[in-house]
Amino acid sequence: EEYPTEIHDYLAAFEKSLGSVDEMLKTMMSVSRSELLQKLDPLEQAKLDLVSVYTLNSMFWVYLATQGINPKEHPVKQELERIRTYMNKVKEITDKKKASKLDKGAASRFVKNALWEPNAENEHTSKTPTKGKKRQ
C-alpha cells in the first residue's frame, strides 16, 4: 500500500522505536516477575511497577491514536496523570533518601572550633573594655 513520501522518515523512526520496545519487552519477559521482585527493595519494586503500568498505558494511548480515537478525550489520559502523580511521589522519596544527613556531633565540633575563644594573653591586649571594670 502506498503512503505519502513526507511521512516516510516518521514511519521509519516509528518502526525503529517499535523494535526497541520489542527488544526491551523480550528482556523483561526473560526473567519471571517474582524472581525479579525478590532482587529489588520495595522502592525499586514500586518504580518497576509504575514504569510498567505507565508504558502499557502509553502504548494504549498510541493504539487509540492509530484507531482514530482522540486519547486526550479517553479515560487513559486520567490514568496516565494518576500514574505520573505516583511517580512524582516515589521520586520525592528517592530524593529524600539521597539527601545528605546532618551529623549533629560533627557540626557541633566544627562550630565550636570555628568560634574564637579568648585566652589569657588576648584578654590583656583587648581594646574593648570589659563591663564593670575601668581601664587603667
N, C-alpha and C positions, 0 to 999 in steps of 0.2 A: 504494500500500500504506500502511496506517495504522501509525503508531508512537505510543508513549506521549508525551503532551504534555510530560512532565517533561524529556525529553531534547531537546526542540526547540532550546533555546539551545546545547546542546553540539554538536548536528549543524550548526547554523548556523556556529558558530565553527570546527568541523572543515572545513566547506566553504570558508570564507574562508581557512583555512590551506592547504588544498589548492590554492586559486587562487594564493596567494603562492608556493608551491613550484613550481607550473607556470610562473609568470612568471620565476622565478629560473632554472629549468632552460632555458627558451627563451633567456634572456640568455646563459647559459653555453654553450649549444649553437650560438649565432650565430657564435662565434669558434672556429676549429679549435684543437684541443688543442696541436698542435705550435707554432702561431703564439702561443698564449697562453704556453706554456712558454719560448719564446725571449725573452719580455719579462720573465721572472722570474728572480731569482737562485736558487741551489739551495735555500736555506732556504725561500723563498717557494713554490718548486715542491713541497717536502715538505709544507708547510702545505696547499696546494691538494689534493694527493693525499690527505692524511689527512682533510680535510673532506669530500672527495668520497666516499671509502670509508665514512666514518662515516655520512654522510647515506644512502647506499644501504643500509647495514646497518640503520639506524634505520627506514627505510621498510619493509624486510623484516620487522622486529620488529612494526610496525603491521599489516602484511599477515597475519602469523601470528595476531595477536590477533583480527583480523576473521574469521579462519577457525576460531576457537575453540581454537586451539593456544596453550598457555601458553609464551610466548617465554622465560620465565625458566628453563625446562627444556630449551631448544633450544640447539644449539651457537652460535647467533647471539649469545647472551649473552657467551660467552667471547671471541668475535671482537670485540665492542664493547669489552670490557675490554682486550684486546690493543691495539686502536687507541687507546684512551684513554691507555695507557701510553706509546705513541709520541708522542702529542700532548703529554703532560707533558714528555717529553724535549726536544721541539722548543721548548716554552715555556721550559725551563731555558736552552737555548742562546740563545734570543732575549733573555732577561733578562740573561744574561752579556754579550751584545753591548751592551745598553743601559747597563750599569753604567759609572759614570764611571771613567776610567783615572787612576791616580795619576801626576802629573808629579813625578818624584823631584827634579829640579833646583829646581822652584818650591817644593816642600815644604821642601827644604833651606834655600833662601834665606829662606823665611818663618820657620822655626825659628831660624835664625841671627840674623835681625833682631829677633826677639821676645825673645831672651835678653839679659839685662842684662850689659853688659861694663863693668868698672870702668875709668875713665880716670885720669889723673894727679891731677886735682882731688879725685876721690872717694876715692882711696887715703889721703890725709892726713886726711880727715874721717871715715873709717870708725870705727865704735865697737867693732868687734871686732878684737882684736889679731891680728896675723899670726903664724904659727908661727915660733918661733925668735927672735923679736925682742921685746925688752922695751919697754913703753910708757914714755915719759918724761913 
